[in-house]
Amino acid sequence: MCGLFGSVSFPPDSTRIDMVAHRGPDGFGWQEFASPTGPVALGHRRLAIIDVSDNGLQPMADPSGRFHLVFNGEIYNYLELREELKAAGHCFRSDTDTEVLIEAYRAWGEGCLDRLVGMFAFLIWDDRDKRLFAARDRFGIKPLYVLANCHGVAFASEIKQLIGLPGSSARMNVARVRDFLISGTSDHTAETMFEGVLHVQPGCCVSIDASNLWNGRFNAQRWYAIPSHSTLQLSEDDAAERFRDLLVDSVRMHLRSDVPVGSCLSGGLDSSSTRASTRGSSYRRSLKTRLQGRIMSILGRKTCSCVSPTSRGIRTSLSDRLRSSHNGAYLRRLAGSASRSCWTGRARMSSLPDTMPATCITWRT
């Protein structure tokens, strides 16, 4: 995950992005602009996943210097979009999906959202038209919070970045707290548990016109809605094959990475299907070359494993429960299905092999 911050009219404050340093240890960026409404600021904390070089640092500008982007998430179909944009004459200076996103916005404007396959929250500042555009992915996988009042408007990855800005009260939103305590719901409206702090709802975008004096209001527009129900005339076998193809293709795109990729494995149908979909000769090649031969999987509650096609032999350190249980044997087989060896064990640092880097461990509690 990455962290972002953007504001219009509020006094620029780079500590707002420092508050989410834990979201992005691989890079920091801060940039300020002028507008008739007042100062504009963009900040970013980077967790490098695709093209880990400094070419992916943000805020990222397009070649003309008109558009400036901060982005949290991943565009899974960035390779396909990149080829389409190159065919249309766009040039690229990096291998990042971030640059693909900003070039897609240059080419198609807000219409680029319909072409994106991924999880994302991003802000784009148009320095020529003095407009800030914010968007969130279809199902709200990536967070995007907003505070708007007579002093300005600000967007952030976490609520705490907005607390303390001029006009923010940090008071409890009693109605939303009551909803959560009574029914456990928290995302059923645009409101959060903090008074005045909203979240940009899934599948929505916001455009802030900074070419005139700020009026304290903004309107979010829905760019995606779940399509209306339709019926496909398919046999049971055809439907199963169609579903399998969609699942395998989705997993294939999710494996695109320049760093090790982790997968959560509980032994249930969802995680088992996802994990099993990494099998096959094409995925073996992808995992060895793109992922440096390592997949991490979580085996059961408070357990972990590291699958390494390049390691020799099988390292095993299982609890008696996992060693003797049918579920434990199933999880071991599934975790090792895409490689030649695997290590499994309880999630205690003292039980992990000395050769396993701490950065290659994913925890499930």
Secondary structure, 3 states (H helix, E strand, C coil): CCEEEEEECCCCCCHHHHCCHHHCCCEEEEEEECCCCCCEEEEEEECCCCCCCHHHCCCEECCCCCEEEEEEEEECCHHHHHHHHHHCCCCCCCCCHHHHHHHHHHHHHHHHHHHCCEEEEEEEEECCCCEEEEEECCCCCCCCEEEEECCEEEEECCHHHCCCCCCCCCCECHHHHHHHHHHCCCCCCCECCECCEEECCCCEEEEEECCCCCCCCCCEEECCCCCCCCCCCCCHHHHHHHHHHHHHHHHHHHCCCCCCEEEEECCCHHHHHHHHCCCCHHHHHHHHHHCCCCEEEEECCCEEEEECCCCCCCCEECCHHHHHCHHHHHHHHHHCCCCCCEEEEECCHHHCCCCCCHHHCCCCC
